[in-house]
Amino acid sequence: MNKKMKALGLLVFFALVAAAPLLAQEAAGPSETKASLYRLSIIVGGAIITLAAAAGAFCQAKAISSACEGISRNPGAAPHIRFLLLLGLILIETLVIYALLVTFIILMVKWGKYT
């Protein structure tokens, strides 16, 4: 089993462990539906921001590593590599901020208001 499959297995395992309290609850009436939707929105919001932050950090580390390697191989191209590195890091961080925005939107919805 390679490292990627091991990491994917751990991710699935922890997702199931996090969702276990929701799966263990009994069916509820209409008054409990709002509360369960709110709990589900908190879990989804937390999952979105966690995965976005982890993916953003991994991509930033890979970009910085590749830029340092490229600059060490060709010091004359350092200004161009540095510019592209900063542009890429800005775009990666923007995607993480968009994920944070989506998380806030999910958490701030008035569940049950339109039903």
N, C-alpha and C positions, 0 to 999 in steps of 0.2 A: 504494500500500500504506500503510495507516494505521499509527499507532504501536503499537496493540495487536497487530496481526498480525505486525509486526516483532519485538516482544518475545516473542510466542508462538513464532515461528520460531527465535529465538535460544535459547529455553528447550529446544525439541525438539532443536536441534543439539547443545547442550551435554550434554543427557541421553544422546544417542547416542554422543557422544565419551566420556562417562564410562562407558558400558556396553560400549564396544568391547573392552576386555580380556576381559570375560566371554564375549563372543560369539566371540572368536578362539580360545578354548581347545578342545582336543579332548575327546571323551567319555572319562570316567574310570570306574574301577571303584568299588566300594562304599566303599573307604577314602578316596577322593578326594571322594566325595559330601558328606561332612561339611564338608570344607574349602571346597567351592564354595558350600554353603548358608551357611556363616559369612561368606564374602566377599559374597554376595548380601545377607545381612542387614545388613552394614555399609553397603553402598550404599543400601539401602532406608531404613535408619535415618538416614543422612546426608541423604538426599533429603527425608525427612519433616521433620526439624528445620530444614533450610534453607528449604523452602517455607513452613513455619509462621512462622519468624522474619521472612521477607521479607513475607509477607502481613500479619502482625501489625504490623510497622513501617509498612507502607503505610496500614493502617487507622487506626493511632494518629495518623499525620501528617494524614490527612484529617479525623479527628475534632477534633484540636486546631485545625486551620485553620478548620473550620466553626464551632467554638465561639468562636474569636477574632473571626470575622466577625460572628457573632450578637451577641456582647457589644458590639462597636463600633457595631452598628446600633441596639441597644436596651440601653443601660447599666443601666436599671432592672431588667432580667431577669437580670442577671449572677449572682446567687446560685443561681437555678434552673438556668441554663445550666451553671454551674461544677459543681453537684452531678451533673447528668446526664452531663457530660463525664467526671468522675472515675469514676462508675459504669460508663460505657462503656469507659473505659481499663482498669479493673479486670477487666471481663469479657473484653476482648480479650487481656490479659496472661494470664488464666487459661487461655484456649484454647491459647496458646503453651506454657504450662507443661504442659498435658495432652499436647501433641505431644511435648514432651521426655520425659514419662513413657512414652509409647508407644514412643519411640525406645529408651529404656533397656530396656524389656521385650523389644523385638525383639533388642537386642544381647545380652541376658543369657540367652536361651533356650539350653538345652543341646541343640544340634542333633545328631540321631542317637541320642539317649538312648532314645527310645521306638520306634525302628525295629528 
